[in-house]
Amino acid sequence: MARKFFGTDGVRGTANKYPMTAEIALKIGAAVGRYFRNDGSNGHRVVIGKDTRLSGYMFESALTAGLTSTGMNVLLLGPIPTPGVGLLTTSMRADLGIMISASHNPAIDNGIKLFGPDGFKLSDEAEMEIERLLESEIEPAQAVNIGRAKRIDDGRFRYAERLKGTFPQGMRLDGMKVVIDCANGAAHRVAPEVLWELGATVIPVGTSPDGFNINEGCGSTSPRTAAETIVTHGADVGICLDGDADRVMILDQNGNVADGDQIMGLFALRWADQGRLNGDTLVATVMSNLGLETFLQDHGLNLKRTNVGDRYVVEAMRAGGFNLGGEQSGHIVMTDYATTGDGLLAGLQFLSAMIETGKPASELIKVFETVPQMLKNVRYSDGADPLNEASVKAAIAAAEADLVGKGRLLIRKSGTEPLIRVMAECVDDALLGQVVDGIVAEVEAVATVSA
C-alpha cells in the first residue's frame, strides 16, 4: 500500500488544501483514536501541542473532535515545542502525542506529527495501519464512551524544568549574553524563560507571533536578523530555532553560523573524550557533509548514515544503541535526554561547552573543514515524476561518472514539499557547479511547475 497522507515527518501541506483540511484532520484524529483505543476502555489519553500558526486552532479542534469521537481523552497543551510533546506523552502517561506544526515551512502550511506512548515518532508500519483505517469506515465510540477534552496549563513549565535539568549541575549562565531567535514559533515563551532562569542576559528575537509571521525573516532558516542583533548588542552567542523548535543553528559572537553538521561534530568529539558516545558512533543522514565523515574518522569515530528525516536517524540510533545523531539542517537528537530533535536542548549543550572549555563561540562552531557542497531545489507539479524521464536519468548518470573519486551526488524528492533536491559535494568547485546545474536544467526542462 502506497503512502497517501504521511511523508517523512507526518502529514503536511497548505492549510485548507487537501490533505491539510479540517475534514481530513478529523478523520486522522478518529483513525489514530481507533488505532490506540483498541480495547474499548475509557482510560486512553492523548496530548496535543501546536505552534503559533493561525490554522492551528482549526486543526486542534478537528483532531479533538475525531479523537473524542472514538473515545480518546484529549489534553490540550497549547503552543509548545515538538520535543515538549514527545516528553509529555511519556510523563503524562498518554497513549499518543500529536504536534500540530509544519516546522520551518511558512505560515500558510501546517502539519500533524504523531508520537507513540514511548515519546518517539510513530514507525512507518504504524502510519501505514493508520492510513488503512483512514480509507475504511471508522467505528465511533458509543455515546456513553465519548472522550473528554481539557486544557493543560503547565505543559511548558514541565518541559522547561526538564530542559534545565539537562544542564550540568551547579553550572550557570551568569555574565553570558545570549541572543535567542524563536522564529515567532512554539518556543517564543519557553526558550527565553529557560535561558534567563539559568542566569543569562537574554536578547529575544522572533518572540511576537501573530499567527502569520512564523519563520518569516527569522529563525534557523533565516538567521540574518539574529546575526545582526548579536553584533549590535555585543552578544556572546546566538541560538536560532525553527517554528516548532526541534532544530537549531548556532551563531558565534561575530554572527557566523554553524549548521547541524558542525554542532554534531563538536558534540561527538566532546562526548567521545568524556566516554559517553555510545559505540563511538554518530548517526547522521546522507545529506551530512563529507568533511564531517572525514573529521570523525580522523578521531577514530564512526559515522552511520541514514535516509533524510530525523525519524530515520532516531530509528537507527535506537536499533544500534547510539545516543547522538541528527541532520545538517539542525535536528540534533540526544536520546540520553530527549526522544526527538530539540533545538533549545542542543543550544544549552553548546553553552555548557563554552563554559567548560572557556572558549568563545567562534572557536567552537567550526570543528572541521567542509567539502564544497551545493544544493538546489526544483519545484514540480503534483503528479509529475521528473526523475523517471530518460533525459534526467542520463544527466544523473553522466554526473555520477564525472564525480568518481572526486565527490558524491544525491538526488531525492522532498518528503514534505513537491521538490526535487539536487545535492553534490566535490573538491573541485567548477565541476561541482557543472554537475548540479546540468541536472537542475534537465529536471526543469521536464518539470511542469504549477502556478
N, C-alpha and C positions, 0 to 999 in steps of 0.2 A: 504493500500500500504506500503510494507516494504521499509525502507530507504536503498538506494543503494549507495549513494555518501556521504551523510552527517553523521558525527559522533557526539560526544558530543561537538566538537568545530570546526564546519565547515568541509571541505574536507581536508584530509591529507593522505600522503603516500610518497613513494620513488619517487623522480623526474624522469621523463621519463619512469615510470612504471605505468600502469593503477591503479587507476584513475588519478594520477597526471601527465598527459601528456599535451602537448601543445594543442592537438586536443580537449581534454575534457575541458581544461581551456577556450578555445574559445567558446565552447558550453555553458559552465557555464556563461560566460560573456553575450552571446546572450540571455540565458534564464532569467537571472536577469534583463537584459536590457528590455526585453519584459514584465517582471513582473512589473517593476516600471514605464516604459513608456507605460502606458496603455490608454492614452488619445490622442495619435497622435501628441502632441505638441513637439516643439523643445527646450523647456526650461529646460529639465531634465539634472541633472548632477550627477556625481559620483566621489568621491575622492578615490585614490588608494595609499596605502603606502606599504612598504615592509621592510624586514630585510636585512641582508647582504649576504644571500646565493647566490651562483653563478646562480642557476636556477631562481632566482627572476627576472632577465632580461627577460627570456623566458616567464614566466607566466605573467609578466606585459604586454608584447607585445601581447600575446594571448588574455588576458582578454580585453585589449583595443580594439583589432580587433572585438571581439564579441560584446562588448558594443556599439561601434560606428556603427556597422552594424545594430543595432536596433534603432539607433537614439539618444543614450545617449552621452552627452558631458563629457569627461574624464579629470580630474585634477590629474596629477601625482605628488605625494608628495616626492617620493624617500624614502630613509631609514628614518623611524620614528617609535617610539614605538606604539604598538597596541592601548593603550589608547589615543594617539595623533590622531589616525584615528577616534575613537569614538567622540572625542572633535571637530575635524574639520568637520566631517559630519554635525553636527548641526550648527557650527559657520559659515560655508561657504554655508549654505542653500542647501546642497546636498540631493538628494533623497536616496542615498545609499553610504555606505562606505565599502571598501574592504581592508583587510590586507593580504598580501602575506607572510606567515610565518608558520613554524612548531614549533614555541615556543622553548621548551627546547630540542627538538629532534636534532640528528646530522645533519651535513650539507647536506648529501645526500637526506634528506627528505625535503618536503615543504608542504604548506597548503594554503587554502583560507578561510578566515573568513569574514563573512558578517555582516554589521551593517545597521539598518534601519535609516530613517530620524531623529529619536529621539536620535540617537547615541548609542542605545542599540543593542545587538546582536539580530538577527532575531529569531522569535519564531519557534517552531517545525512545526507549521501549515504553516508558510511562506516557510520554507525549503521544506516541502512536496509538496507544489504547484510548487516550482522551479524544484523539481525532476520530477514532472509530465510534465512540459514544456520541460525538457531535453529529455524525452522519446518521445516527439512529434516533428512534423515539425515546427520549429520556423520561423515565418514570418519576413523577414528582412524589414527594412525601405525602402521607395522609395529613389531613387538616390539623390534627392534634399534634403532629410531629414537625410542623414547620419550624424552622430555626429562628433564633433571635439575633438582633444586632445591637451593638452598643459601641460608643466611642471610648477609647483608652487615652487618658490624658498624660500618662507618664512614660510613654514609649521612648521618646527621645532622651529622657533623663536616664532611663535604664541603659540605653545604648551609650550615652556619654560616660557613665560610670564604668562600663565595660572597657571603653577606649582608654580612659585614664588608668585603668588597672593594668594595661599592657605596657605603660611607660615604666622604665626602671625605677624601682623603689627608692625613694629619697631624692631622686633627680628632679630638678626644677628648671623652668624656662626663664627665671628671673634675669632681667637685663637683655633678653633677646627680643629684637623687634621683628615681627613676622607679618608679612602680607598674606592674607588668606582670601583666595578668589573662589567663591561658592557658585559661580555660574548662574546666579539667580535661581538656584535649584533647591533640591531637597535638603542640603546641608546648610542653608542660609542662616539658620539659628544655632544649630548644634556645634558646628565647626568653630566659629569664633568663641563660643562659650567654653568649649574644651580647652582651647589654647590659652584663653585668659585665666581660667581656673588653675592651669598648670604654671602660671606666672608670667606668661609672655605679654609684651606690649603688642596689641593686635591692631592691624590696619586692615579693615574689611573691604573687599571688593565684590561686587555681584551679590549683594545681600538684600536687594529690594525687588523681589519678584512681583510681577503684576499679572501673571497668567500668560503673558505673551513674550517676555524677554529672556526666558531660559536659554542659556548658551549663546545669547546674542552679543557678540563682541566681547566676550569674556569666557572664563573657564579654561579647561585643559586644551580645548581645540582652538582657542583664540587667546593666547597668554600675553598679548602685547600690552593690554591695559595693566595687567599685574606687573609686567616688566617696568613700565613707565612709573607705576606707583612705587615700586621698590627703589628706583633711582631718586625719585622726588623726595621720599621720606627717609632715605638713607637706611633702609631695612637690611637686615642680615640675610634674609632668605624669603622665598615666596613659595606658597603651596597652591596649585591650581587644580580644582576638582571639576568634574563634569556634572551634568544635570542631576544625576542620581548618586553622585559621589562614590562610584565604585572604581573610578580611575583617577590618576593624578599625573601632573607634571611638576617637577621641582625646578625652581629658578634660584640662581645664586645672587649675590649682593650686587652684581652688575646687570642683572636682568637676563643672563644667559639661561637657556632652557635645557634641562636633562629629560630625555624621554624614558620610557619604561625599561628599555634595554640597559641604559647606564645605571638606573636605580637598582635593577635586579643584579647587575654585575657587582655593584658596591655591597649589597646585602649578602650575596652569595660568598664573597671573599671574607667579609666580616664574620658571617656565621660559620664558615669553614674554619677560620682561625680560632673561633670560640668552641669548636667541636659540636656545633648544633645544626649543621647542614646534613640532613639525613641522606645517606647514600652518596655523599659528596656530589649531589646532582641538583641542577637547576632545571625546571621544566619550563619551556617556552614554545612558542608556535613557529611555524615555518616562515613567518614574517620577520623574526628577530635577525638582527644584523650578523653577518659572518664574523665581524670583529668581536662580538660577544662570545661566539663559539671559540675563537682562537684565544681570547683572553682567559677563558675558563680552562682550556686545555693547557695553557702555559702554567697554570697554577694547580695542575693535577686534578681539575674538577671536570664534571661531565655536563653536557647539555642534551637533554632529551626533548625532541621537537614533536609537536602535535599539530593537528589541524587548527585553523584560525577559530577563535572563540574561547573565552575564559572557561566555559563549561568543560571543554575538551582538555584544557590544561588541568583543571581540578580532577577530572576523571583519571588522567594519567598519574597525577600526584597520589591519589587515593590507592590506585592499583599498585603503584610501586613503593608506597610508604614514604614518599618525599614530602617535604614541608615548605618548599619555596618554589614559586613559579609565577608566571604572568605573561603579559604581552607588551610589545613595543609601544602600543597605544596607551599604556599606563595602568592597565589592570595588574595589580601586584597582589598575589594570593599568598597568605601566610597561614597555613592551616593550624599552626600552633595557637592562633588567636581567632581566626575567622573562617567561615565556610565559603566565602567568595571574595572577589577583589574589594579592597577597602582603601580608598584614596587617602582619607584622613589618617587611618592607621599607618599607612606607608609613610605619610608625612611626619608622623610622630617618631617613627623609627629613624628617619633621616635626621630629625632634630637631635635625637639621642646620640647619633653617630657624630654630629658636630660637637656636642658637649664632651663626649668620651674621648675624642681624638684631639680636641682643641683646635681643629682646623676650620677655616671658613668654608662656606658652601662651595666656593669656586674651586677648591682643591678636592672636593668630593663628588661633584656632579659629572666628572669625566674620568672614568677609570680605565677606558680603553679607546683606541683609535678605531673609528668606524670605517668599514669598507664603503666606498661611494655607493649609494643606493638611490634608485629613482622609482617612484610610484606614481602612476597616472590612472585616473578612473574614466571610464567611458560609459555614459548612460545609454540604456537601450529601452525599447518599449516592452511592456508586459507581453509575454507570449513569444517574443523573439528569442533566438538562441544563436548569437553570432559565433560562438566557439565551435559550432558544428559546420560552419561554412568552410569549404575547401581552401579558399584564399587565406583565411585566418589560420587554419591549420598549417598551411605551407609557410606562412610568415613565422609562426612559432617554431616550427622545425628548423628553419634557417637560423633563427636567433639562438636556439639551443646549440646548434653546431658551432656558431661563432664564439660562444661563451665557454666551450670545453676547456677546462684548465685555467680559466680566467675569472669565472664568476658563476652565477646561477640565475635562473629565471623562474618566476612563479606567476602563473595566470590563474585567476579564480573569480567566481561570481561572488558578490557580496551576499551574505546571508540575511541582510536586513533592508537592502535597497536594490533597485534594478540597475546595478553597476557591474561592469567587468573591471576588475582590478589587475593592472599590468605592473608587476614589480620585477626589477632586476638589480643585481649587485655585480660590480666589476671594478677591478683596479684601474682600468682604462676608461677615463671619463668620456672620451669621444665614442668609444664602442658602446658604452652604457647608453648614451643618448640615442645612438643609432638603432640599437635593437628595440628599445622601448618605443621610440617614436614610430618605427616601422610597423610594429604590431598594433599600436594605437591607431595608426592610419588605416590599416586593413579592417580593424574592428569598426571604426567609424564609418567606413565605406559601406558596410553591410547592416549596421545597426540603424533601425528606424526609431528616431527619438521622438517621443510623444510631446506635443506642445504643452 
